[in-house]
Amino acid sequence: MESLAIKNLDNNKLVVEIQKKRLDAAFAVKFRDDILSLVQQGHNKIIFNLSQVEFMDSSGLGALVSVMKALGGNQNMVLCGVKDAVLTVFKLTRMDKIFVITASEPDAISRLS
């Protein structure tokens, strides 16, 4: 799970920090598969820290949607640290209405509690 920094919180909660500048077609499939593997291991609430991601395309968005479906919906997943360029992708696709997006990791942690 290179390019991902994973922190275990309590009760099967994880914080996953994507340590790449681009969540695009070149990385999205591996990212999705790595995260789905964590979900299968019983981690059912995940916070994604996107503070290092400067670009995301439809493949990256699709990977996040797949993870959300595997987790059973947006009440089990929170995004934080989303930069303006990436947030624009969410707004253009209206996915900002679907995903829970918070400003900071502590906000995201309290949102999932």
All heavy atoms as an XYZ file, in Angstrom:
868
protein
N       0.835     -1.187      0.000
C       0.000      0.000      0.000
C       0.876      1.246      0.000
O       0.707      2.143      0.819
C      -0.948     -0.027      1.180
C      -1.886     -1.188      1.118
S      -3.407     -0.913      2.000
C      -4.035     -2.565      1.923
N       1.800      1.241     -0.938
C       2.648      2.421     -1.077
C       1.787      3.608     -1.471
O       0.706      3.443     -2.015
C       3.732      2.165     -2.123
C       3.181      2.109     -3.537
C       4.235      1.764     -4.564
O       4.799      0.675     -4.468
O       4.467      2.602     -5.446
N       2.250      4.758     -1.182
C       1.554      6.020     -1.461
C       0.366      6.269     -0.539
O      -0.396      7.194     -0.753
C       1.097      6.101     -2.918
O       2.190      5.921     -3.781
N       0.190      5.413      0.464
C      -0.888      5.602      1.433
C      -0.303      5.544      2.839
O       0.408      4.607      3.176
C      -1.951      4.498      1.304
C      -2.681      4.366     -0.024
C      -3.606      3.161     -0.003
C      -3.444      5.627     -0.368
N      -0.590      6.545      3.649
C      -0.234      6.511      5.074
C      -1.516      6.191      5.826
O      -2.501      6.921      5.719
C       0.328      7.847      5.514
N      -1.495      5.082      6.560
C      -2.717      4.600      7.206
C      -2.561      4.654      8.723
O      -1.587      4.136      9.265
C      -3.031      3.162      6.742
C      -3.240      3.160      5.226
C      -4.249      2.616      7.475
C      -3.317      1.792      4.608
N      -3.526      5.298      9.376
C      -3.557      5.358     10.841
C      -4.808      4.645     11.317
O      -5.908      4.923     10.829
C      -3.630      6.807     11.332
C      -2.358      7.588     11.204
C      -2.457      8.917     11.939
C      -3.279      9.897     11.137
N      -3.164     11.284     11.581
N      -4.627      3.739     12.259
C      -5.766      3.064     12.886
C      -6.302      3.916     14.013
O      -5.550      4.351     14.876
C      -5.328      1.721     13.476
C      -5.504      0.582     12.513
O      -6.593      0.372     12.000
N      -4.435     -0.141     12.273
N      -7.602      4.155     13.997
C      -8.275      4.780     15.130
C      -9.026      3.656     15.847
O      -8.804      2.492     15.565
C      -9.226      5.882     14.636
C      -8.572      6.997     13.801
C      -9.630      7.952     13.279
C      -7.528      7.745     14.602
N      -9.927      3.981     16.732
C     -10.684      2.936     17.424
C     -11.844      2.424     16.573
O     -12.230      3.022     15.583
C     -11.199      3.477     18.761
C     -12.048      4.730     18.572
O     -12.144      5.238     17.444
O     -12.618      5.211     19.567
N     -12.384      1.270     16.962
C     -13.602      0.708     16.353
C     -13.554      0.583     14.835
O     -14.478      1.000     14.138
C     -14.836      1.539     16.755
C     -15.000      1.603     18.258
O     -14.657      0.657     18.953
N     -15.503      2.711     18.757
N     -12.499     -0.020     14.321
C     -12.373     -0.269     12.876
C     -12.378      0.988     12.019
O     -12.758      0.951     10.860
C     -13.470     -1.232     12.392
C     -13.290     -2.605     12.985
O     -12.160     -3.086     13.126
N     -14.376     -3.246     13.339
N     -11.972      2.114     12.604
C     -11.874      3.367     11.848
C     -10.432      3.561     11.404
O      -9.503      3.284     12.149
C     -12.276      4.563     12.711
C     -13.756      4.770     12.825
C     -14.033      6.090     13.507
C     -14.715      5.812     14.825
N     -14.873      6.958     15.676
N     -10.280      4.084     10.195
C      -8.959      4.378      9.647
C      -8.905      5.812      9.143
O      -9.906      6.349      8.678
C      -8.649      3.475      8.441
C      -8.496      1.990      8.641
C      -8.271      1.313      7.288
C      -7.357      1.675      9.582
N      -7.716      6.392      9.199
C      -7.431      7.617      8.466
C      -6.430      7.213      7.398
O      -5.372      6.656      7.695
C      -6.822      8.718      9.356
C      -6.439      9.931      8.502
C      -7.791      9.127     10.446
N      -6.781      7.452      6.141
C      -5.909      7.132      5.018
C      -5.481      8.433      4.365
O      -6.315      9.174      3.837
C      -6.629      6.229      3.984
C      -5.746      5.975      2.776
C      -7.066      4.919      4.632
N      -4.177      8.716      4.430
C      -3.650      9.899      3.766
C      -3.028      9.468      2.447
O      -2.132      8.629      2.418
C      -2.603     10.599      4.630
C      -2.097     11.867      3.985
C      -1.123     12.630      4.871
O      -1.097     12.391      6.089
O      -0.390     13.460      4.332
N      -3.550     10.022      1.366
C      -3.018      9.716      0.041
C      -1.770     10.559     -0.153
O      -1.833     11.781     -0.127
C      -4.067      9.999     -1.055
C      -5.308      9.150     -0.794
C      -3.488      9.731     -2.437
C      -6.505      9.517     -1.624
N      -0.638      9.895     -0.328
C       0.635     10.598     -0.408
C       1.113     10.715     -1.858
O       2.263     10.457     -2.163
C       1.671      9.898      0.469
C       1.257      9.921      1.927
C       2.298      9.343      2.826
O       2.823      8.272      2.583
N       2.621     10.072      3.878
N       0.201     11.076     -2.713
C       0.514     11.334     -4.118
C      -0.129     12.657     -4.506
O      -1.146     13.039     -3.945
C      -0.041     10.224     -5.022
C       0.792      8.952     -5.019
C       0.198      7.903     -5.929
C       0.738      7.850     -7.306
N       2.137      7.630     -7.504
N       0.451     13.324     -5.480
C      -0.112     14.584     -5.947
C      -1.298     14.362     -6.886
O      -2.131     15.241     -7.042
C       0.962     15.415     -6.660
C       2.042     15.920     -5.702
C       2.972     16.876     -6.398
C       4.100     17.345     -5.520
N       3.708     17.992     -4.283
N      -1.369     13.169     -7.503
C      -2.413     12.913     -8.491
C      -3.187     11.638     -8.157
O      -2.600     10.580     -8.000
C      -1.792     12.767     -9.883
C      -1.082     14.024    -10.350
C      -0.354     13.807    -11.663
N      -1.272     13.545    -12.759
C      -1.833     14.473    -13.523
N      -1.559     15.744    -13.314
N      -2.648     14.143    -14.494
N      -4.502     11.774     -8.065
C      -5.385     10.612     -7.950
C      -6.059     10.494     -9.312
O      -7.115     11.066     -9.570
C      -6.404     10.809     -6.820
C      -7.379      9.667     -6.526
C      -6.667      8.329     -6.415
C      -8.161      9.945     -5.266
N      -5.352      9.798    -10.212
C      -5.786      9.730    -11.614
C      -5.763      8.288    -12.106
O      -5.553      7.362    -11.319
C      -4.905     10.633    -12.491
C      -3.427     10.270    -12.413
O      -3.075      9.206    -11.874
O      -2.607     11.065    -12.909
N      -5.977      8.095    -13.400
C      -6.088      6.759    -13.986
C      -4.871      5.887    -13.677
O      -4.997      4.672    -13.502
C      -6.301      6.869    -15.493
N      -3.692      6.485    -13.583
C      -2.477      5.716    -13.339
C      -2.440      5.115    -11.924
O      -1.766      4.120    -11.690
C      -1.249      6.607    -13.559
N      -3.175      5.696    -10.986
C      -3.111      5.269     -9.587
C      -4.460      4.781     -9.052
O      -4.514      4.024     -8.079
C      -2.600      6.446     -8.739
C      -2.553      6.206     -7.257
C      -1.786      5.183     -6.724
C      -3.271      7.012     -6.382
C      -1.738      4.962     -5.347
C      -3.232      6.802     -5.005
C      -2.470      5.771     -4.492
N      -5.547      5.159     -9.694
C      -6.891      4.944     -9.132
C      -7.232      3.475     -8.915
O      -7.812      3.123     -7.884
C      -7.939      5.606    -10.016
N      -6.884      2.595     -9.846
C      -7.261      1.181     -9.715
C      -6.529      0.545     -8.534
O      -7.136     -0.148     -7.708
C      -6.990      0.413    -11.023
C      -7.211     -1.077    -10.838
C      -7.893      0.948    -12.134
N      -5.232      0.804     -8.410
C      -4.468      0.261     -7.284
C      -4.985      0.838     -5.965
O      -5.156      0.106     -4.989
C      -2.979      0.558     -7.449
C      -2.154      0.030     -6.279
C      -0.686      0.113     -6.508
C       0.159     -0.396     -5.363
N      -0.458     -1.073     -4.267
N      -5.247      2.120     -5.953
C      -5.799      2.774     -4.763
C      -7.111      2.103     -4.351
O      -7.282      1.700     -3.205
C      -6.015      4.269     -5.049
C      -6.895      4.961     -4.055
C      -6.425      5.277     -2.786
C      -8.203      5.296     -4.381
C      -7.243      5.910     -1.861
C      -9.022      5.930     -3.465
C      -8.540      6.229     -2.200
N      -8.020      1.960     -5.303
C      -9.327      1.339     -5.015
C      -9.140     -0.075     -4.480
O      -9.728     -0.454     -3.460
C     -10.195      1.316     -6.273
C     -11.582      0.715     -6.021
C     -12.280      0.317     -7.297
N     -11.534     -0.784     -7.888
C     -11.399     -0.990     -9.203
N     -11.949     -0.176    -10.073
N     -10.710     -2.016     -9.648
N      -8.316     -0.867     -5.139
C      -8.111     -2.253     -4.720
C      -7.496     -2.341     -3.325
O      -7.895     -3.173     -2.513
C      -7.253     -3.002     -5.739
C      -7.976     -3.203     -7.077
O      -9.215     -2.995     -7.135
O      -7.297     -3.558     -8.061
N      -6.526     -1.474     -3.039
C      -5.900     -1.460     -1.707
C      -6.931     -1.119     -0.627
O      -6.963     -1.750      0.435
C      -4.747     -0.444     -1.653
C      -3.504     -0.917     -2.394
O      -3.435     -2.107     -2.780
O      -2.595     -0.085     -2.578
N      -7.770     -0.127     -0.908
C      -8.762      0.285      0.088
C      -9.850     -0.778      0.249
O     -10.263     -1.089      1.369
C      -9.377      1.662     -0.267
C      -8.300      2.740     -0.324
C     -10.483      2.032      0.726
C      -7.500      2.955      0.946
N     -10.290     -1.380     -0.848
C     -11.311     -2.430     -0.754
C     -10.780     -3.623      0.042
O     -11.541     -4.278      0.766
C     -11.794     -2.852     -2.145
C     -12.607     -1.790     -2.896
C     -13.018     -2.300     -4.269
C     -13.814     -1.319     -2.105
N      -9.489     -3.877     -0.048
C      -8.864     -4.924      0.758
C      -8.972     -4.594      2.254
O      -9.262     -5.464      3.080
C      -7.400     -5.071      0.327
O      -6.652     -5.732      1.290
N      -8.765     -3.331      2.597
C      -8.918     -2.906      3.997
C     -10.369     -3.061      4.466
O     -10.625     -3.477      5.594
C      -8.468     -1.452      4.165
C      -6.973     -1.180      3.983
C      -6.709      0.321      3.924
C      -6.162     -1.830      5.088
N     -11.308     -2.729      3.585
C     -12.734     -2.865      3.922
C     -13.059     -4.340      4.181
O     -13.751     -4.678      5.148
C     -13.628     -2.277      2.809
C     -15.102     -2.580      3.067
C     -13.408     -0.768      2.690
N     -12.522     -5.225      3.351
C     -12.767     -6.662      3.529
C     -12.164     -7.179      4.834
O     -12.642     -8.156      5.396
C     -12.214     -7.449      2.341
C     -13.031     -7.239      1.087
C     -12.371     -7.812     -0.159
O     -11.185     -8.119     -0.172
N     -13.157     -7.944     -1.218
N     -11.125     -6.505      5.330
C     -10.510     -6.885      6.607
C     -11.323     -6.382      7.802
O     -10.955     -6.631      8.946
C      -9.080     -6.327      6.691
C      -8.113     -6.955      5.716
C      -6.799     -6.197      5.658
O      -6.365     -5.583      6.628
N      -6.165     -6.213      4.497
N     -12.401     -5.653      7.545
C     -13.284     -5.227      8.619
C     -13.241     -3.746      8.967
O     -13.944     -3.307      9.874
N     -12.438     -2.986      8.263
C     -12.410     -1.537      8.517
C     -13.623     -0.928      7.821
O     -13.696     -0.899      6.600
C     -11.104     -0.930      8.000
C      -9.902     -1.515      8.664
N      -9.547     -1.218      9.962
C      -8.992     -2.409      8.225
C      -8.458     -1.898     10.288
N      -8.102     -2.629      9.253
N     -14.579     -0.459      8.626
C     -15.850     -0.037      8.039
C     -16.121      1.457      8.122
O     -17.186      1.916      7.744
C     -17.005     -0.831      8.653
C     -17.055     -0.706     10.160
O     -16.365      0.123     10.755
N     -17.868     -1.525     10.789
N     -15.156      2.221      8.624
C     -15.281      3.682      8.628
C     -13.921      4.250      8.245
O     -12.923      3.956      8.904
C     -15.710      4.197     10.005
C     -17.139      3.788     10.372
C     -17.589      4.463     11.648
C     -18.980      4.050     12.041
N     -20.024      4.600     11.220
N     -13.904      5.035      7.172
C     -12.623      5.529      6.660
C     -12.675      7.030      6.402
O     -13.625      7.540      5.805
C     -12.213      4.794      5.364
C     -12.121      3.284      5.615
C     -10.883      5.333      4.833
C     -11.757      2.457      4.388
N     -11.630      7.698      6.882
C     -11.414      9.112      6.582
C     -10.296      9.177      5.557
O      -9.240      8.562      5.749
C     -10.997      9.884      7.850
C     -12.150      9.889      8.856
C     -10.545     11.301      7.501
C     -11.731     10.243     10.266
N     -10.533      9.885      4.473
C      -9.490     10.089      3.461
C      -8.968     11.510      3.580
O      -9.714     12.469      3.390
C     -10.037      9.852      2.050
C     -10.324      8.404      1.783
C     -11.599      7.907      1.880
C      -9.294      7.529      1.455
C     -11.868      6.563      1.660
C      -9.549      6.184      1.233
C     -10.843      5.704      1.332
N      -7.686     11.626      3.907
C      -7.025     12.931      3.960
C      -6.415     13.174      2.584
O      -5.489     12.480      2.172
C      -5.955     12.928      5.047
C      -5.320     14.278      5.232
O      -5.181     15.047      4.282
N      -4.900     14.574      6.435
N      -6.971     14.155      1.874
C      -6.538     14.458      0.507
C      -5.644     15.692      0.440
O      -5.499     16.298     -0.622
C      -7.766     14.672     -0.389
C      -8.774     13.522     -0.469
C      -9.923     13.878     -1.402
C      -8.130     12.240     -0.921
N      -5.036     16.052      1.565
C      -4.287     17.313      1.621
C      -3.085     17.362      0.681
O      -2.638     18.440      0.313
C      -3.855     17.605      3.056
O      -3.024     16.572      3.539
N      -2.569     16.203      0.262
C      -1.432     16.198     -0.662
C      -1.862     16.060     -2.129
O      -1.043     16.198     -3.033
C      -0.453     15.078     -0.290
C       0.215     15.322      1.044
C       1.305     14.311      1.321
O       2.098     13.973      0.448
N       1.356     13.826      2.549
N      -3.134     15.761     -2.349
C      -3.630     15.540     -3.715
C      -3.919     16.892     -4.375
O      -4.742     17.660     -3.895
C      -4.902     14.656     -3.711
C      -5.430     14.462     -5.120
C      -4.608     13.316     -3.043
N      -3.226     17.143     -5.480
C      -3.404     18.406     -6.195
C      -4.261     18.254     -7.451
O      -4.745     19.232     -8.003
C      -2.035     18.978     -6.576
C      -1.212     19.342     -5.354
C       0.198     19.802     -5.684
O       0.563     19.841     -6.885
O       0.943     20.113     -4.740
N      -4.438     17.001     -7.916
C      -5.205     16.753     -9.139
C      -5.969     15.444     -8.981
O      -5.434     14.461     -8.470
C      -4.264     16.649    -10.343
C      -4.965     16.241    -11.611
C      -5.601     17.195    -12.398
C      -5.008     14.921    -12.007
C      -6.267     16.820    -13.566
C      -5.671     14.540    -13.168
C      -6.304     15.494    -13.947
N      -7.222     15.441     -9.419
C      -8.015     14.217     -9.445
C      -8.845     14.214    -10.714
O      -9.447     15.224    -11.064
C      -8.933     14.141     -8.220
C      -9.716     12.852     -8.158
S     -10.708     12.697     -6.662
C     -11.926     13.956     -6.963
N      -8.866     13.071    -11.401
C      -9.697     12.965    -12.596
C     -10.881     12.029    -12.317
O     -11.105     11.618    -11.175
C      -8.869     12.505    -13.808
C      -8.334     11.084    -13.676
O      -8.688     10.370    -12.708
O      -7.554     10.677    -14.560
N     -11.621     11.685    -13.359
C     -12.817     10.862    -13.177
C     -12.473      9.466    -12.657
O     -13.276      8.854    -11.954
C     -13.604     10.769    -14.484
O     -12.803     10.185    -15.491
N     -11.292      8.968    -12.962
C     -10.883      7.658    -12.442
C     -10.723      7.706    -10.927
O     -11.132      6.783    -10.216
C      -9.560      7.218    -13.069
O      -9.677      7.122    -14.455
N     -10.114      8.776    -10.442
C      -9.962      8.946     -8.997
C     -11.309      9.090     -8.312
O     -11.550      8.491     -7.255
N     -12.187      9.860     -8.925
C     -13.533     10.043     -8.381
C     -14.270      8.701     -8.363
O     -14.921      8.351     -7.373
C     -14.294     11.074     -9.212
C     -15.630     11.549     -8.674
C     -15.495     12.154     -7.288
C     -16.257     12.554     -9.625
N     -14.137      7.949     -9.444
C     -14.779      6.629     -9.524
C     -14.274      5.683     -8.445
O     -15.047      4.907     -7.874
N     -12.980      5.745     -8.154
C     -12.408      4.895     -7.100
C     -13.019      5.246     -5.746
O     -13.368      4.356     -4.958
C     -10.892      5.047     -7.069
N     -13.172      6.543     -5.467
C     -13.784      6.970     -4.200
C     -15.251      6.536     -4.115
O     -15.718      6.122     -3.057
C     -13.651      8.478     -4.030
C     -12.239      8.991     -3.731
C     -12.196     10.514     -3.799
C     -11.759      8.498     -2.366
N     -15.961      6.599     -5.246
C     -17.364      6.154     -5.273
C     -17.435      4.655     -4.982
O     -18.280      4.200     -4.196
C     -18.035      6.497     -6.621
C     -19.388      5.802     -6.749
C     -18.192      8.003     -6.771
N     -16.522      3.878     -5.576
C     -16.494      2.426     -5.329
C     -16.273      2.116     -3.856
O     -16.909      1.229     -3.290
C     -15.379      1.757     -6.145
O     -15.633      1.844     -7.514
N     -15.366      2.842     -3.245
C     -15.084      2.643     -1.820
C     -16.310      2.998     -0.987
O     -16.690      2.268     -0.065
C     -13.849      3.464     -1.383
C     -13.702      3.463      0.126
C     -12.587      2.934     -2.052
N     -16.963      4.117     -1.329
C     -18.154      4.518     -0.580
C     -19.227      3.433     -0.663
O     -19.851      3.090      0.343
C     -18.725      5.839     -1.096
C     -19.902      6.324     -0.255
S     -20.873      7.642     -0.979
C     -19.663      8.904     -1.175
N     -19.425      2.867     -1.843
C     -20.422      1.801     -2.003
C     -20.048      0.588     -1.154
O     -20.902     -0.006     -0.503
C     -20.547      1.407     -3.470
C     -21.285      2.432     -4.298
C     -21.400      1.987     -5.740
C     -22.156      3.011     -6.558
N     -22.185      2.659     -7.985
N     -18.761      0.236     -1.150
C     -18.303     -0.918     -0.358
C     -18.505     -0.688      1.138
O     -18.766     -1.623      1.893
C     -16.835     -1.211     -0.656
N     -18.408      0.573      1.567
C     -18.591      0.926      2.978
C     -20.064      1.059      3.356
O     -20.383      1.253      4.522
C     -17.866      2.238      3.296
C     -16.342      2.162      3.329
C     -15.736      3.557      3.384
C     -15.865      1.321      4.498
N     -20.946      1.014      2.388
C     -22.368      1.079      2.675
C     -22.945      2.481      2.722
O     -24.005      2.697      3.275
N     -22.223      3.459      2.155
C     -22.781      4.804      2.070
C     -21.899      5.863      2.693
O     -20.884      5.570      3.318
N     -22.321      7.122      2.507
C     -21.475      8.246      2.906
C     -21.413      8.468      4.415
O     -20.594      9.246      4.885
C     -21.881      9.525      2.183
C     -23.271     10.002      2.538
O     -23.954      9.418      3.367
N     -23.698     11.056      1.888
N     -22.243      7.787      5.204
C     -22.141      7.958      6.655
C     -20.909      7.240      7.215
O     -20.556      7.435      8.373
C     -23.427      7.488      7.359
C     -23.681      5.997      7.279
C     -24.389      5.557      6.002
O     -24.559      6.329      5.069
N     -24.791      4.309      5.960
N     -20.242      6.433      6.405
C     -19.074      5.672      6.854
C     -17.763      6.173      6.250
O     -16.730      5.527      6.392
C     -19.255      4.189      6.515
C     -20.442      3.602      7.240
O     -20.672      3.884      8.406
N     -21.224      2.805      6.546
N     -17.822      7.304      5.575
C     -16.648      7.800      4.868
C     -16.657      9.330      4.883
O     -17.688      9.946      4.650
C     -16.704      7.290      3.422
C     -15.586      7.720      2.552
S     -15.745      6.829      0.971
C     -14.996      8.010     -0.113
N     -15.494      9.923      5.180
C     -15.372     11.373      5.193
C     -14.091     11.754      4.468
O     -13.067     11.083      4.604
C     -15.333     11.933      6.641
C     -15.179     13.445      6.640
C     -16.581     11.530      7.418
N     -14.157     12.822      3.695
C     -12.982     13.366      3.023
C     -12.569     14.634      3.759
O     -13.419     15.409      4.195
C     -13.303     13.716      1.569
C     -13.927     12.613      0.708
C     -14.240     13.149     -0.675
C     -13.033     11.402      0.630
N     -11.263     14.849      3.873
C     -10.799     16.086      4.508
C      -9.556     16.596      3.782
O      -8.919     15.861      3.022
C     -10.518     15.880      5.998
S      -9.128     14.813      6.369
N      -9.248     17.864      4.018
C      -8.057     18.459      3.431
C      -8.117     18.585      1.922
O      -7.088     18.559      1.257
N      -9.316     18.726      1.374
C      -9.488     18.762     -0.083
C      -9.078     20.137     -0.617
O      -9.632     21.161     -0.214
C     -10.947     18.438     -0.466
C     -11.119     18.436     -1.964
C     -11.369     17.088      0.128
N      -8.092     20.146     -1.504
C      -7.617     21.401     -2.103
C      -8.642     21.929     -3.108
O      -9.467     21.180     -3.632
C      -6.282     21.168     -2.813
C      -5.160     20.845     -1.855
C      -3.828     20.787     -2.591
C      -2.736     20.286     -1.697
N      -1.834     21.210     -1.169
N      -8.563     23.222     -3.402
C      -9.533     23.868     -4.285
C      -9.661     23.198     -5.648
O     -10.768     23.006     -6.148
C      -9.187     25.346     -4.477
C      -9.478     26.175     -3.228
O     -10.240     25.701     -2.351
O      -8.943     27.289     -3.120
N      -8.536     22.831     -6.267
C      -8.581     22.224     -7.610
C      -9.337     20.897     -7.585
O     -10.094     20.588     -8.512
C      -7.172     22.014     -8.143
N      -9.145     20.129     -6.512
C      -9.838     18.845     -6.378
C     -11.305     19.079     -6.009
O     -12.205     18.414     -6.526
C      -9.112     17.953     -5.343
C      -9.879     16.667     -5.091
C      -7.688     17.656     -5.812
N     -11.553     20.053     -5.154
C     -12.923     20.374     -4.765
C     -13.751     20.794     -5.984
O     -14.936     20.474     -6.080
C     -12.926     21.480     -3.699
C     -14.258     21.782     -3.043
C     -14.854     20.543     -2.368
C     -14.097     22.904     -2.027
N     -13.107     21.453     -6.929
C     -13.791     21.852     -8.168
C     -14.331     20.633     -8.904
O     -15.444     20.669     -9.432
C     -12.828     22.651     -9.072
O     -12.424     23.818     -8.363
C     -13.490     23.050    -10.376
N     -13.577     19.534     -8.917
C     -14.036     18.299     -9.563
C     -15.302     17.789     -8.862
O     -16.271     17.407     -9.523
C     -12.933     17.215     -9.544
C     -13.458     15.886    -10.078
C     -11.716     17.674    -10.338
N     -15.285     17.810     -7.532
C     -16.479     17.377     -6.794
C     -17.676     18.276     -7.102
O     -18.790     17.787     -7.284
C     -16.204     17.381     -5.279
C     -15.361     16.242     -4.811
C     -14.019     16.427     -4.520
C     -15.895     14.967     -4.662
C     -13.235     15.373     -4.086
C     -15.117     13.906     -4.227
C     -13.785     14.110     -3.949
N     -17.448     19.575     -7.183
C     -18.553     20.511     -7.440
C     -19.084     20.382     -8.868
O     -20.299     20.401     -9.077
C     -18.113     21.941     -7.149
C     -17.956     22.190     -5.656
C     -17.554     23.612     -5.336
C     -17.516     23.803     -3.828
N     -17.071     25.127     -3.437
N     -18.176     20.254     -9.845
C     -18.610     20.123    -11.241
C     -19.462     18.882    -11.465
O     -20.368     18.882    -12.298
C     -17.406     20.086    -12.179
C     -16.691     21.419    -12.417
C     -15.408     21.201    -13.209
C     -17.601     22.389    -13.156
N     -19.154     17.818    -10.743
C     -19.893     16.559    -10.887
C     -21.020     16.433     -9.861
O     -21.699     15.405     -9.809
C     -18.931     15.363    -10.722
O     -18.304     15.455     -9.432
C     -17.880     15.339    -11.809
N     -21.173     17.477     -9.050
C     -22.162     17.515     -7.970
C     -21.931     16.433     -6.907
O     -22.823     16.130     -6.121
C     -23.592     17.440     -8.516
C     -23.894     18.633     -9.390
C     -25.344     18.727     -9.716
N     -25.541     19.928    -10.512
C     -26.404     20.868    -10.207
N     -27.151     20.752     -9.153
N     -26.521     21.922    -10.965
N     -20.763     15.875     -6.907
C     -20.418     14.863     -5.906
C     -20.152     15.494     -4.540
O     -20.081     14.796     -3.540
C     -19.206     14.042     -6.354
C     -19.536     13.068     -7.448
S     -20.729     11.866     -6.834
C     -20.766     10.720     -8.167
N     -20.015     16.828     -4.508
C     -19.876     17.503     -3.212
C     -21.169     17.367     -2.405
O     -21.161     17.548     -1.185
C     -19.483     18.972     -3.390
C     -20.497     19.777     -4.178
O     -21.023     19.271     -5.200
O     -20.757     20.928     -3.797
N     -22.277     17.024     -3.078
C     -23.550     16.795     -2.388
C     -23.636     15.367     -1.851
O     -24.461     15.067     -0.995
C     -24.733     17.028     -3.342
C     -24.702     18.356     -4.058
C     -25.064     19.491     -3.139
C     -25.182     20.792     -3.911
N     -24.431     21.868     -3.309
N     -22.811     14.477     -2.388
C     -22.842     13.056     -2.026
C     -21.811     12.743     -0.941
O     -22.106     12.083      0.037
C     -22.555     12.169     -3.265
C     -23.510     12.500     -4.414
C     -22.581     10.692     -2.910
C     -24.956     12.215     -4.150
N     -20.573     13.216     -1.162
C     -19.500     12.948     -0.207
C     -19.578     13.914      0.974
O     -19.949     15.076      0.809
C     -18.128     13.117     -0.881
C     -17.779     12.003     -1.829
C     -18.015     12.134     -3.175
C     -17.203     10.830     -1.359
C     -17.699     11.120     -4.055
C     -16.880      9.808     -2.231
C     -17.126      9.948     -3.584
N     -19.205     13.427      2.145
C     -19.056     14.286      3.318
C     -17.636     14.835      3.261
O     -16.666     14.074      3.261
C     -19.289     13.496      4.624
C     -19.050     14.389      5.826
C     -20.689     12.905      4.641
N     -17.513     16.156      3.166
C     -16.210     16.809      3.040
C     -16.047     17.789      4.196
O     -16.882     18.669      4.388
C     -16.098     17.543      1.687
C     -16.282     16.565      0.520
C     -14.746     18.261      1.579
C     -16.383     17.211     -0.851
N     -14.963     17.605      4.954
C     -14.681     18.506      6.077
C     -13.350     19.214      5.837
O     -12.552     18.787      5.012
C     -14.614     17.746      7.425
O     -13.501     16.863      7.399
C     -15.888     16.970      7.691
N     -13.131     20.271      6.588
C     -11.923     21.079      6.410
C     -10.672     20.374      6.926
O      -9.613     20.443      6.303
C     -12.088     22.418      7.112
N     -10.798     19.698      8.066
C      -9.597     19.155      8.704
C      -9.811     17.717      9.163
O     -10.949     17.246      9.273
C      -9.225     20.012      9.914
O     -10.203     19.839     10.922
N      -8.695     17.057      9.460
C      -8.760     15.681      9.963
C      -9.515     15.583     11.300
O     -10.354     14.705     11.454
C      -7.346     15.114     10.068
C      -7.305     13.606     10.140
C      -5.887     13.085     10.028
O      -5.279     13.198      8.952
O      -5.399     12.550     11.053
N      -9.250     16.485     12.262
C     -10.038     16.418     13.509
C     -11.549     16.573     13.265
O     -12.355     15.881     13.905
C      -9.482     17.571     14.347
C      -8.091     17.768     13.845
C      -8.160     17.469     12.378
N     -11.933     17.445     12.343
C     -13.359     17.599     11.999
C     -13.904     16.284     11.440
O     -15.021     15.880     11.749
C     -13.565     18.694     10.946
C     -13.302     20.096     11.484
O     -13.264     20.268     12.715
O     -13.117     21.004     10.658
N     -13.118     15.659     10.584
C     -13.545     14.400      9.970
C     -13.698     13.303     11.017
O     -14.667     12.532     10.991
C     -12.535     13.979      8.905
N     -12.765     13.248     11.959
C     -12.817     12.235     13.018
C     -14.075     12.433     13.874
O     -14.800     11.470     14.151
C     -11.546     12.268     13.878
C     -10.348     11.773     13.047
C     -11.710     11.409     15.145
C      -8.983     12.023     13.670
N     -14.370     13.683     14.234
C     -15.574     13.911     15.040
C     -16.832     13.636     14.234
O     -17.842     13.184     14.787
C     -15.585     15.313     15.640
O     -15.689     16.284     14.640
N     -16.804     13.861     12.948
C     -17.962     13.594     12.070
C     -18.279     12.097     12.016
O     -19.428     11.701     11.918
C     -17.665     14.148     10.678
C     -18.792     14.023      9.682
C     -19.861     15.080      9.976
N     -20.755     15.305      8.875
C     -21.724     14.493      8.501
N     -21.923     13.362      9.109
N     -22.515     14.786      7.488
N     -17.241     11.245     12.064
C     -17.441      9.795     11.992
C     -17.749      9.178     13.354
O     -18.122      8.021     13.418
C     -16.178      9.106     11.435
C     -16.129      8.821      9.956
C     -14.995      7.877      9.632
C     -17.416      8.306      9.385
N     -17.581      9.940     14.422
C     -17.779      9.360     15.770
C     -19.239      9.165     16.088
O     -20.091      9.855     15.604
C     -17.150     10.279     16.815
O     -15.768     10.333     16.589
